[in-house]
Amino acid sequence: MILVVLVIGLLSGLLVNYLADVLPVDRRLGRPQCSHCHTPISTGDYLTWRNCTTCSHRRSLRAWLVLALYPLADIGLWFYPPLRLGFWLGALLLVYLGVVVVIDLEHRLVLHPVSLIGVLLALPIGIWLHGWLYTLLGGVAGFGMMYVLYYLGTLFSRWVSSRRGEDLEEVALGFGDVNISGVLGLLLGWPGITLGLFTAIILGGLVSGGIILVSMVQKRYRMFTAVPYVPFLVLGALWLLYRPF
């Protein structure tokens, strides 16, 4: 059975890589492209991990990390399955959340179709875990609380822009973060989403503070440099959903 789990993890990693490579470029799930020269890659070359036939560019470090981490993650899920999700739902959610995180890290983007798929996936799982009322309350609360932060961040960006006389290139939160918070709210239910968001805020603050400290030591600090926030939202949700107790 361990071999089967390893194969499932390998296929999951391949799927996450494929969707993260294709969706930001083509919402119709067409052929992936070389990240260097943007030449379409054939299915055979993509699955066999060959270098780009045009520029010989190798696969990215992200692709290798995803391919290595998913079999390990699925083995962990097999031996220590989440209390109520179980192995199969846990593995399925890891694929979805992995796609969201990788795209956000690489493109600072949360695609609306991906958010919609998240709603269709999270709603029945949330109802099974929490009942329909607390699931819907969690979704509304996650969306609403993050929307307030998004709105306040937008007002702050406008105020800073007016004081500096130029537009800010980066924003603290994007609307995609609001959508994903709604999806995670469906998964965590009410009041679980409040703890999930609180955890994400704490993690985001700690990591952002570390980045600022390192950049100041290296004398590369730039004010208002945005940090992708979706990974922290997902980590907060994973901590609550994937505990084996």
Residue pairs with C-beta under 8 A, 6 or more apart in sequence:
1 78
2 75
2 78
5 71
5 74
5 75
5 78
6 71
6 74
6 75
8 74
8 91
9 70
9 71
9 72
9 73
9 74
9 75
9 91
10 67
10 70
10 71
12 70
12 74
12 91
12 94
12 95
12 98
13 66
13 67
13 68
13 69
13 70
13 71
14 47
14 67
15 95
16 66
16 70
16 95
16 98
16 99
16 102
17 62
17 63
17 66
17 67
17 102
18 32
18 46
19 29
19 99
20 62
20 66
20 98
20 99
20 102
20 103
20 106
21 32
21 33
21 35
21 63
22 29
22 30
22 31
22 32
23 29
23 99
23 103
23 111
23 113
23 114
24 103
24 106
24 107
24 109
24 111
25 32
25 33
27 111
27 113
30 40
31 40
31 41
31 42
31 43
31 46
32 40
32 41
32 46
33 39
33 40
33 41
34 40
34 41
34 52
34 54
34 55
34 57
35 57
35 60
36 52
36 55
36 57
37 52
37 54
37 55
37 57
39 52
39 53
39 54
39 55
41 52
45 53
49 59
51 57
51 58
51 59
62 102
62 105
62 106
66 98
66 102
70 94
70 98
73 94
74 87
74 91
74 94
77 87
77 90
77 91
77 94
77 242
78 87
80 244
81 87
81 90
81 244
82 89
82 90
82 241
82 242
82 243
82 244
83 243
83 244
83 245
84 129
85 93
85 125
85 129
85 241
85 242
89 125
90 241
90 242
92 121
93 121
93 125
93 187
93 241
96 117
96 118
96 121
97 234
97 237
97 238
99 114
100 110
100 114
100 118
100 180
100 230
100 234
101 230
101 231
101 234
103 109
103 110
103 111
103 114
104 110
104 176
104 228
104 229
104 230
104 231
105 228
105 230
105 231
108 174
108 226
108 228
109 174
109 176
110 174
110 176
110 177
110 179
110 180
110 230
111 176
112 176
112 179
115 176
115 179
115 180
115 182
115 183
118 179
118 180
118 183
119 139
119 182
119 183
119 186
122 139
122 183
122 184
122 186
122 187
123 135
123 139
123 186
125 186
125 187
126 135
126 138
126 139
126 186
126 187
126 188
126 189
127 135
129 135
129 187
129 189
130 138
130 189
130 190
130 192
131 189
134 189
134 190
135 186
135 189
135 190
136 186
137 189
137 190
138 185
138 186
138 187
138 188
138 189
138 190
138 191
138 192
138 193
139 182
139 183
139 185
139 186
139 193
140 182
140 185
141 185
141 190
141 191
141 193
141 194
142 181
142 182
142 183
142 184
142 185
142 186
142 188
142 193
142 196
142 197
143 178
143 179
143 181
143 182
143 185
145 181
145 193
145 194
145 197
146 173
146 177
146 178
146 181
146 182
146 197
147 178
149 173
150 173
150 174
150 175
150 177
150 178
153 171
153 172
153 173
154 171
156 172
157 168
157 171
157 172
160 168
160 224
161 167
161 168
168 224
170 224
170 225
170 226
171 226
172 226
172 229
173 229
176 230
177 229
177 230
177 233
180 230
180 233
180 234
181 193
181 197
181 233
184 193
184 196
184 233
184 234
184 236
184 237
185 193
185 196
187 237
187 241
188 195
188 196
188 237
188 240
188 241
192 240
195 236
195 240
196 233
196 236
196 237
196 239
196 240
197 233
197 236
198 236
199 235
199 236
199 239
199 240
200 229
200 232
200 233
200 235
200 236
201 232
203 232
203 235
203 236
204 227
204 229
204 232
207 227
207 232
208 227
211 225
211 227
212 221
215 221
215 222
215 225
